[in-house]
Amino acid sequence: MDQLRRVGVFIASPGDVGCAREAVRRAVEHINRLVAKSQGFLFQATGWEDVPPGMGSRAQELINPYVDAAQIFVGILNQRFGSPTGLA
């Protein structure tokens, strides 16, 4: 089989929507199994909790490269807007 084309999906959300984040991950896995792989694609879901800790003055600085590299951005909000970024 030819190599799959990877499509990054970044899931942005505060901590109060864990169930919704997991629903997006399950949907991505479902799409991969049903149609994406047979069409030559592999969707890869990443969220802030997947970003390894590192040296940065702000946590958002570590997350931003993953957001920038993703082809699809999924934003989920409910009661919270997240933590202060250091700039906003």
MARBA-3410 file (N, C-alpha, C, O; in Angstrom, 1 decimal):
88
0.8,-1.2,0.0,0.0,0.0,0.0,0.9,1.2,0.0,1.9,1.3,0.6 ~ 0.4,2.2,-0.7,1.2,3.5,-0.7,1.1,4.2,0.6,0.3,3.8,1.5 ~ 2.1,5.0,0.8,2.1,5.7,2.1,0.9,6.7,2.3,0.5,7.3,1.3 ~ 0.4,6.7,3.5,-0.7,7.6,3.8,-0.3,9.0,4.0,0.7,9.3,4.5 ~ -1.2,9.9,3.5,-0.9,11.4,3.7,-1.5,11.7,5.0,-2.7,11.6,5.3
-0.6,12.3,5.9,-1.1,12.6,7.2,-1.7,14.0,7.2,-1.2,14.9,6.6 ~ -2.8,14.1,8.0,-3.6,15.3,8.1,-3.7,15.6,9.6,-4.3,14.9,10.3 ~ -3.1,16.7,10.0,-3.1,17.1,11.4,-4.4,17.7,11.8,-4.9,18.6,11.1 ~ -4.9,17.3,13.0,-6.2,17.9,13.5,-5.8,18.3,14.9,-5.5,17.5,15.8 ~ -5.9,19.6,15.2,-5.6,20.1,16.5,-6.9,20.4,17.2,-7.8,21.1,16.7
-7.0,19.9,18.5,-8.2,20.0,19.3,-7.8,21.0,20.4,-7.0,20.7,21.3 ~ -8.4,22.2,20.3,-8.2,23.3,21.3,-9.4,23.4,22.2,-10.5,23.5,21.8 ~ -9.1,23.3,23.5,-10.2,23.4,24.5,-9.7,23.6,25.9,-8.6,23.2,26.2 ~ -10.5,24.2,26.8,-10.2,24.2,28.2,-10.5,22.9,28.8,-11.0,22.0,28.2 ~ -10.1,22.8,30.1,-10.2,21.5,30.8,-11.6,21.0,31.1,-11.8,19.9,31.5
-12.6,21.9,31.0,-14.0,21.5,31.3,-14.7,20.7,30.2,-15.9,20.4,30.4 ~ -14.1,20.4,29.1,-14.8,19.7,28.0,-14.0,18.4,27.6,-14.0,18.1,26.4 ~ -13.5,17.7,28.6,-12.8,16.5,28.3,-13.6,15.5,27.6,-13.1,14.8,26.7 ~ -14.9,15.3,27.9,-15.7,14.4,27.2,-15.9,14.8,25.7,-15.8,13.9,24.8 ~ -16.0,16.0,25.4,-16.1,16.5,24.0,-14.8,16.3,23.3,-14.8,15.9,22.1
-13.7,16.5,23.9,-12.4,16.3,23.3,-12.2,14.8,22.9,-11.8,14.4,21.9 ~ -12.6,13.9,23.9,-12.5,12.5,23.6,-13.5,12.1,22.5,-13.2,11.2,21.7 ~ -14.7,12.7,22.4,-15.6,12.4,21.3,-15.0,12.8,19.9,-15.1,12.1,18.9 ~ -14.2,13.9,19.9,-13.5,14.3,18.6,-12.5,13.3,18.3,-12.3,12.9,17.1 ~ -11.7,12.8,19.3,-10.7,11.8,19.0,-11.3,10.5,18.5,-10.8,9.9,17.6
-12.4,10.1,19.1,-13.1,8.9,18.6,-13.6,9.1,17.2,-13.6,8.1,16.4 ~ -14.1,10.2,16.9,-14.6,10.5,15.6,-13.5,10.4,14.5,-13.7,9.9,13.5 ~ -12.3,11.0,14.9,-11.2,10.9,14.0,-10.8,9.5,13.8,-10.5,9.1,12.6 ~ -10.7,8.7,14.8,-10.4,7.3,14.7,-11.4,6.5,13.8,-11.1,5.7,12.9 ~ -12.7,6.9,14.0,-13.8,6.3,13.2,-13.6,6.6,11.7,-13.8,5.8,10.8
-13.4,7.9,11.4,-13.2,8.3,10.1,-12.0,7.7,9.4,-12.1,7.2,8.3 ~ -10.9,7.5,10.2,-9.7,6.8,9.7,-10.1,5.4,9.3,-9.7,4.9,8.2 ~ -10.8,4.7,10.1,-11.1,3.3,9.9,-12.1,3.1,8.7,-11.9,2.2,7.9 ~ -13.1,4.0,8.6,-14.1,3.8,7.6,-13.8,4.3,6.2,-14.0,3.7,5.2 ~ -13.1,5.5,6.1,-12.9,6.1,4.8,-11.5,6.6,4.6,-11.0,6.5,3.5
-10.9,7.2,5.6,-9.7,8.0,5.3,-8.6,7.1,4.8,-7.9,7.4,3.8 ~ -8.3,6.0,5.5,-7.2,5.1,5.1,-7.4,4.5,3.7,-6.5,4.4,2.9 ~ -8.6,4.2,3.4,-8.9,3.6,2.0,-8.7,4.7,0.9,-8.5,4.4,-0.2 ~ -8.8,6.0,1.3,-8.6,7.1,0.4,-7.1,7.6,0.4,-6.8,8.6,-0.3 ~ -6.3,7.0,1.3,-4.9,7.4,1.3,-4.6,8.5,2.4,-3.5,9.1,2.3
-5.5,8.7,3.3,-5.2,9.7,4.4,-5.2,9.1,5.7,-5.7,8.0,6.0 ~ -4.5,9.7,6.6,-4.5,9.4,8.1,-4.7,10.6,8.9,-3.7,11.5,8.9 ~ -5.8,10.8,9.5,-6.0,12.0,10.3,-5.4,11.7,11.7,-5.6,10.7,12.3 ~ -4.6,12.7,12.2,-4.0,12.6,13.5,-4.4,13.7,14.4,-4.1,14.9,14.2 ~ -5.1,13.3,15.5,-5.7,14.3,16.4,-4.6,14.6,17.5,-4.0,13.6,18.0
-4.4,15.8,17.8,-3.5,16.3,18.8,-4.2,17.4,19.7,-4.9,18.2,19.1 ~ -4.1,17.3,21.0,-4.6,18.3,21.8,-3.5,18.9,22.7,-2.4,18.3,22.8 ~ -3.8,19.9,23.5,-2.8,20.5,24.4,-2.2,19.5,25.3,-1.1,19.6,25.7 ~ -3.0,18.5,25.7,-2.6,17.5,26.7,-1.5,16.6,26.1,-0.8,15.8,26.8 ~ -1.4,16.5,24.8,-0.4,15.7,24.1,0.9,16.4,23.9,1.9,15.8,23.5
1.0,17.7,24.1,2.2,18.5,23.9,3.1,18.2,25.1,2.7,18.5,26.2 ~ 4.3,17.7,24.8,5.2,17.5,25.9,5.7,18.8,26.6,5.8,19.8,26.0 ~ 5.8,18.7,27.9,6.3,19.9,28.6,7.7,20.3,28.2,8.5,19.4,27.7 ~ 8.0,21.5,28.2,9.3,22.0,27.8,9.7,23.3,28.3,8.9,23.9,29.2 ~ 10.7,23.8,27.9,11.2,25.1,28.3,10.6,26.2,27.5,10.8,26.3,26.3
9.8,27.0,28.1,9.2,28.1,27.5,8.7,29.1,28.5,8.3,28.7,29.6 ~ 8.6,30.3,28.2,8.2,31.3,29.2,6.7,31.2,29.4,6.1,31.6,30.4 ~ 6.0,30.7,28.3,4.5,30.5,28.4,4.1,29.2,27.9,4.7,28.7,26.9 ~ 3.2,28.5,28.5,2.7,27.2,28.0,2.2,27.3,26.6,2.4,26.4,25.8 ~ 1.6,28.4,26.3,1.0,28.6,24.9,2.1,28.6,23.9,1.8,28.2,22.7
3.3,29.0,24.2,4.4,29.0,23.2,4.7,27.6,22.8,5.2,27.3,21.7 ~ 4.5,26.6,23.7,4.8,25.2,23.4,3.7,24.6,22.5,4.0,23.7,21.7 ~ 2.5,25.1,22.7,1.3,24.6,21.9,1.2,25.2,20.5,0.8,24.5,19.6 ~ 1.6,26.5,20.4,1.4,27.2,19.1,2.0,26.4,17.9,1.3,26.4,16.8 ~ 3.1,25.9,17.9,3.7,25.2,16.8,2.8,24.0,16.3,2.7,23.7,15.1
2.1,23.3,17.2,1.2,22.2,16.9,0.0,22.8,16.2,-0.6,22.2,15.3 ~ -0.5,23.9,16.7,-1.7,24.6,16.1,-1.3,25.0,14.7,-2.1,24.8,13.7 ~ -0.2,25.6,14.5,0.3,26.1,13.2,0.5,25.0,12.2,0.2,25.2,11.0 ~ 0.9,23.8,12.7,1.2,22.7,11.8,-0.1,21.9,11.4,0.0,21.2,10.4 ~ -1.1,22.1,12.1,-2.4,21.3,11.8,-3.1,21.9,10.6,-3.1,23.1,10.3
-3.7,21.0,9.8,-4.5,21.4,8.7,-5.9,21.6,9.1,-6.7,22.4,8.4 ~ -6.4,21.0,10.2,-7.7,21.2,10.7,-7.6,21.6,12.2,-6.9,21.0,12.9 ~ -8.4,22.6,12.5,-8.5,23.1,13.9,-9.9,23.0,14.4,-10.8,23.4,13.8 ~ -10.0,22.3,15.5,-11.3,22.1,16.2,-11.2,22.8,17.5,-10.4,22.5,18.4 ~ -12.1,23.8,17.7,-12.1,24.6,19.0,-13.4,24.2,19.7,-14.5,24.2,19.1
-13.3,23.9,21.0,-14.4,23.5,21.8,-14.5,24.4,23.0,-13.5,24.5,23.7 ~ -15.6,25.0,23.3,-15.8,25.8,24.5,-17.1,25.4,25.2,-18.0,24.9,24.5 ~ -17.1,25.6,26.5,-18.3,25.4,27.3,-18.4,26.5,28.3,-18.8,27.6,28.0 ~ -18.1,26.2,29.5,-18.1,27.2,30.6,-16.9,28.1,30.8,-17.0,29.2,31.3 ~ -15.8,27.5,30.4,-14.5,28.2,30.5,-13.9,28.6,29.2,-14.2,28.0,28.2
-13.0,29.5,29.2,-12.2,29.9,28.0,-10.7,29.5,28.1,-10.0,29.8,27.3 ~ -10.4,28.8,29.2,-9.0,28.3,29.3,-8.3,29.2,30.3,-8.9,29.9,31.1 ~ -6.9,29.1,30.3,-6.1,29.8,31.2,-5.5,31.0,30.6,-5.4,31.0,29.3 ~ -5.1,32.0,31.3,-4.4,33.1,30.7,-3.1,32.7,30.0,-2.4,31.8,30.4 ~ -2.9,33.3,28.8,-1.8,32.9,28.0,-0.5,33.6,28.3,0.6,33.2,27.8
-0.6,34.6,29.1,0.6,35.5,29.4,0.5,36.7,28.6,1.2,37.7,28.9 ~ -0.3,36.7,27.5,-0.5,37.9,26.6,-1.9,38.3,26.6,-2.2,39.4,26.4 ~ -2.8,37.4,26.9,-4.3,37.6,26.8,-5.0,36.9,28.0,-6.2,37.0,28.1
END
